[in-house]
């Protein structure tokens, strides 16, 4: 029941990159040929690259390996190999072995070095990783590598996602294309958010690294379906521009703006496809002392079961929203806080707004898409967070899968 | 649908204390006479007292006032006045006025000073506080003050609680009796946990204050229905012993143990009566570097929607539990973690236990009451947390109230 899933403009090819997918039956040999589940993204030239990973301390082997590869070889990356259907997580010592074999088979198929290869896995955890089937799949994917295959990649990395998610933007002459997957707590054991972004803008890994963290903080880190962070969350950004012989881009402003738009679009698509989500809510927090405070307040609202069930019930329950603000851990002055929903002013500087009527609030909360605006009255920094509601369908998906 | 609500042993009278209740129709004048909603707890002698309050920064006026009174007059408290049906919260400037009037009318009814009086309110927020009806109720409650009325108080402080909650223990010759209320996110706007405890053990406020915080950390702070903290949460402890002329108790060990048992019993009753809760789960965390770490890990498991929906679905989903441990913020070594459910070993020092079978795990998770044991393998400190599951009924209660 995706909320207002938009019709996506075609994904743009990115100079230097080719993409291939295959169906090898990762989750079950019987599924071979039924759905794409292996993805190979290969660059003709060495890329500069950056990554952002889950903060969960139970990190899958592919995350640990990817982080190490970027520490050692961020200016010489050629490929991303990914599979859906098995997260290769919770498997102890074998997990590390299989993660290495995934990279080896992918690198062989792409004809690049293992040190030039990043990987990502998503799907069930605690199930032995079917490396032989995946090796076959990698080989098959390498045989259909083409420049215009990004939408296939967006499809092949899906698990329970109900639609494929991609976004492309131009930054001047350069192209940015990203694909992502994630819809909350993924079937049946674990949530994973994956996003792979390619560009031909000539940026070095030293430029990409801090930029990607900033952009992630304003996009993927600003969404919440259920407040849980998975063991496998991975965001990779690869740039072929330097390898293609372009002079390094020094003014990165336009590029960062375009990259931010790509990542916000991808992040919003995840919320729209969130498990059981029937409403899409934007939470604008302004008047904070700093951006991190604003984001913390927004996320506290976005993860509160109190608030999310109120969204589900179309209940303009301003008390729950204020209580979530008070619980965020950010130092606030309750007498300075102002809250509105769309253009309906509810609470003004510590008091219920005299002109507010429950009917006006309900009219906003009944919509399937609306925004909240919280002004903390403390400073001039802001953040925007996107979230959905908490519904019966969410419980059904996550409680009743095995029953 | 309370989980295994136990038959409670009778509440014991506490020397020095009398309790009265009344029905004044706090929530609606039409409810007058239908259910008790005003409580007066009065001591014959000045009590030493301590309190623990919500950490939510949106704190109701009664919380702010109670904290101030305890700062100034903790060795001379005579009364607690409480009402259910209206939280007197989210009302801006009038909230402070009404909180003062509640104390004034309660103090008048009890014939004590306003500075000797603590108050607590619970119920709907954002609705004008019906101080005239409450004043009548206080007067009526003062006319039926008796020593054996604690069970009536436990009844009168309820909002959506499905049963009244109390506990009494002896500590040597002394008596401890406590009442509490709370069942998650209280109808319709706000969760509130209230607990009032009386004893005749001769302890000073200097002794009571740190002890009550320690005990709260091992009882009320170890439960979670939904991870939200209300604006009105209040725990009061009053001791009449010094005022009754007893010599100060110097060895407080036995008393603190009995107080801990009272508070754990009361806290567990709240979980058993949690909104929509169909399972009661104890989470034992051992092997931590310190008790706070252990509690943080336990609470991270207890609030995870992933974990709580798995409980609801009787799904022995060990991956979700480990992921919650990894998200707790506590520094852990994943290779040292061991997890079992009741006597079924699931995960051992970073690997799925070789003898574990899904059928064995499911047999535990199908029970309506079971325990998890997580050994972090880092140190020798521990904590125990109690929680319930996240069910369709929870969504129904909290999403669909007004629809």
Boltz contact constraints between the chains, C-beta under 6 A:
constraints:
  - contact:
      token1: [A, 56]
      token2: [B, 326]
      max_distance: 6.0
  - contact:
      token1: [A, 56]
      token2: [B, 327]
      max_distance: 6.0
  - contact:
      token1: [A, 57]
      token2: [B, 326]
      max_distance: 6.0
  - contact:
      token1: [A, 57]
      token2: [B, 332]
      max_distance: 6.0
  - contact:
      token1: [A, 58]
      token2: [B, 322]
      max_distance: 6.0
  - contact:
      token1: [A, 58]
      token2: [B, 323]
      max_distance: 6.0
  - contact:
      token1: [A, 58]
      token2: [B, 326]
      max_distance: 6.0
  - contact:
      token1: [A, 58]
      token2: [B, 334]
      max_distance: 6.0
  - contact:
      token1: [A, 90]
      token2: [B, 319]
      max_distance: 6.0
  - contact:
      token1: [A, 92]
      token2: [B, 350]
      max_distance: 6.0
  - contact:
      token1: [A, 92]
      token2: [B, 351]
      max_distance: 6.0
  - contact:
      token1: [A, 125]
      token2: [B, 319]
      max_distance: 6.0
  - contact:
      token1: [A, 126]
      token2: [B, 319]
      max_distance: 6.0
  - contact:
      token1: [A, 185]
      token2: [B, 306]
      max_distance: 6.0
  - contact:
      token1: [A, 189]
      token2: [B, 319]
      max_distance: 6.0
  - contact:
      token1: [A, 190]
      token2: [B, 319]
      max_distance: 6.0
  - contact:
      token1: [A, 226]
      token2: [B, 305]
      max_distance: 6.0
  - contact:
      token1: [A, 228]
      token2: [B, 306]
      max_distance: 6.0
  - contact:
      token1: [A, 229]
      token2: [B, 327]
      max_distance: 6.0
  - contact:
      token1: [A, 231]
      token2: [B, 323]
      max_distance: 6.0
  - contact:
      token1: [A, 305]
      token2: [B, 226]
      max_distance: 6.0
  - contact:
      token1: [A, 306]
      token2: [B, 185]
      max_distance: 6.0
  - contact:
      token1: [A, 306]
      token2: [B, 228]
      max_distance: 6.0
  - contact:
      token1: [A, 309]
      token2: [B, 395]
      max_distance: 6.0
  - contact:
      token1: [A, 309]
      token2: [B, 398]
      max_distance: 6.0
  - contact:
      token1: [A, 309]
      token2: [B, 399]
      max_distance: 6.0
  - contact:
      token1: [A, 312]
      token2: [B, 399]
      max_distance: 6.0
  - contact:
      token1: [A, 313]
      token2: [B, 399]
      max_distance: 6.0
  - contact:
      token1: [A, 313]
      token2: [B, 400]
      max_distance: 6.0
  - contact:
      token1: [A, 313]
      token2: [B, 403]
      max_distance: 6.0
  - contact:
      token1: [A, 315]
      token2: [B, 402]
      max_distance: 6.0
  - contact:
      token1: [A, 319]
      token2: [B, 90]
      max_distance: 6.0
  - contact:
      token1: [A, 319]
      token2: [B, 125]
      max_distance: 6.0
  - contact:
      token1: [A, 319]
      token2: [B, 126]
      max_distance: 6.0
  - contact:
      token1: [A, 319]
      token2: [B, 189]
      max_distance: 6.0
  - contact:
      token1: [A, 319]
      token2: [B, 190]
      max_distance: 6.0
  - contact:
      token1: [A, 322]
      token2: [B, 58]
      max_distance: 6.0
  - contact:
      token1: [A, 323]
      token2: [B, 58]
      max_distance: 6.0
  - contact:
      token1: [A, 323]
      token2: [B, 231]
      max_distance: 6.0
  - contact:
      token1: [A, 326]
      token2: [B, 56]
      max_distance: 6.0
  - contact:
      token1: [A, 326]
      token2: [B, 57]
      max_distance: 6.0
  - contact:
      token1: [A, 326]
      token2: [B, 58]
      max_distance: 6.0
  - contact:
      token1: [A, 327]
      token2: [B, 56]
      max_distance: 6.0
  - contact:
      token1: [A, 327]
      token2: [B, 229]
      max_distance: 6.0
  - contact:
      token1: [A, 332]
      token2: [B, 57]
      max_distance: 6.0
  - contact:
      token1: [A, 334]
      token2: [B, 58]
      max_distance: 6.0
  - contact:
      token1: [A, 350]
      token2: [B, 92]
      max_distance: 6.0
  - contact:
      token1: [A, 351]
      token2: [B, 92]
      max_distance: 6.0
  - contact:
      token1: [A, 392]
      token2: [B, 392]
      max_distance: 6.0
  - contact:
      token1: [A, 392]
      token2: [B, 395]
      max_distance: 6.0
  - contact:
      token1: [A, 395]
      token2: [B, 309]
      max_distance: 6.0
  - contact:
      token1: [A, 395]
      token2: [B, 392]
      max_distance: 6.0
  - contact:
      token1: [A, 398]
      token2: [B, 309]
      max_distance: 6.0
  - contact:
      token1: [A, 399]
      token2: [B, 309]
      max_distance: 6.0
  - contact:
      token1: [A, 399]
      token2: [B, 312]
      max_distance: 6.0
  - contact:
      token1: [A, 399]
      token2: [B, 313]
      max_distance: 6.0
  - contact:
      token1: [A, 400]
      token2: [B, 313]
      max_distance: 6.0
  - contact:
      token1: [A, 402]
      token2: [B, 315]
      max_distance: 6.0
  - contact:
      token1: [A, 403]
      token2: [B, 313]
      max_distance: 6.0
